[in-house]
Amino acid sequence: MTVPDKMQALITQANKTTKVETVPTPDIDDDEVLVKTVAIALNHTDWKHIEFINNPGTIVGCDFSGTVVKVGKAVTTLFEGDHVAGFTHGGTFKDLGAFAEYVKSPADLVWKVPGGTLSHEQAATFGCAFYTAVQALFNPNRLALIEPPGEAAAPEWVLINGGTASVGMFAIQLARIAGYEVLAVASKKPELAKSLGANAVVDYKDPEAVTQIRHATHEGIHSGLDAIATDDTQEFSIRSFGPGEGKLIVTLNAYKGAQELRPDVEIQSTLVYTVFGRSFDFLGTHYDPVPDDREHMAAFLQKLPTLVKSGHLKPNPVILWPGGLQEVTDGLDFLREGKHSGEKVVYRIG
């Protein structure tokens, strides 16, 4: 396929804003593919990169779905014309970012969407949040739960705090597919969390919420994921654990105050950008590539088409936002203001 030398992309500016600019279309390495973007999905990390990290001149955005238009010489599993989806480390590098007409990615970190299963808009929701849920639950260096298609040998509870956040919605489904009992924490749309497979849903605003959780699970929680990960939610999550050793994975920095409440429960932060094989700085911390994280994620993505085709995994509910790249800032403002719940803001740009 003919690929233009230039493309339109949403670029970070020095004054913490963004602007659609004409930039070079990314070149690809031998192990990469170039994707013509059809749909993009928004995450809180997108506006946070603009506002708090601010790397001027970089392409914004993580989640995408589109059509392969160029394949690296070493790639044997994907071909031009394939429908693929994935995520990339937007807001950090000048040649990586989803909010653009073309996106490049390592071939093993995108997945081929089975025909007749998901639209581009739905497939775009399987991005940063989905990969984070996979890493948190199944990576041997995180919770190390049994991976589907395997199943837990005996009933075992898993706490998902933020059950109607994007990460939480995928985590509920993944844990249930793997045979775990799920206690979801959600103050909004509890019926959504139940529809995704949660065995029980508790509203954290209820003064008796922790007591309800410990009763519902017979004090059996020893593994958990906090997809909100504020200091308050980490304390709440820790208080919900049963007696004995446990482990809580959080999507922001681990809060020492929560750890002090339960020294026998390990709190570990996870950051999914470690899969990409590039060093980066994030909120004052330097991160080196983690080859084991890349290997694990690539292996899990090989299972994803089957899980989607079987109907075991469903996309996040979609809000299709009007307009294209020029209107993405409206959607980012919508997220920043906390106006959404249990749904993914998606744009169609191709």
Secondary structure, 3 states (H helix, E strand, C coil): CCCCCEEEEEEECCCCCEEEEEEECCCCCCCEEEEEEEEEECCHHHHHHHHHHCCCCCECCCEEEEEEEEECCCCCCCCCCCEEEEECCCCCCCCCCCCECEEEEEHHHEEECCCCCCCHHHHCCCCHHHHHHHHHHHCCCCCCCCCCCCCCCCCCEEEEECCCCHHHHHHHHHHHHCCCEEEEECCCCHHHHHHCCCCEEECCCCCCHHHHHHHHCCCCEEEEEECCCCHHHHHHHHHHCCCCCEEEEECCCCCHHHHHHCCCEEEEECCHHHHHCCCEEECCEEECCCHHHHHHHHHHHCCHHHHHHCCCCCCCCEEECCCCHHHHHHHHHHHHCCCCCCCEEEEECC
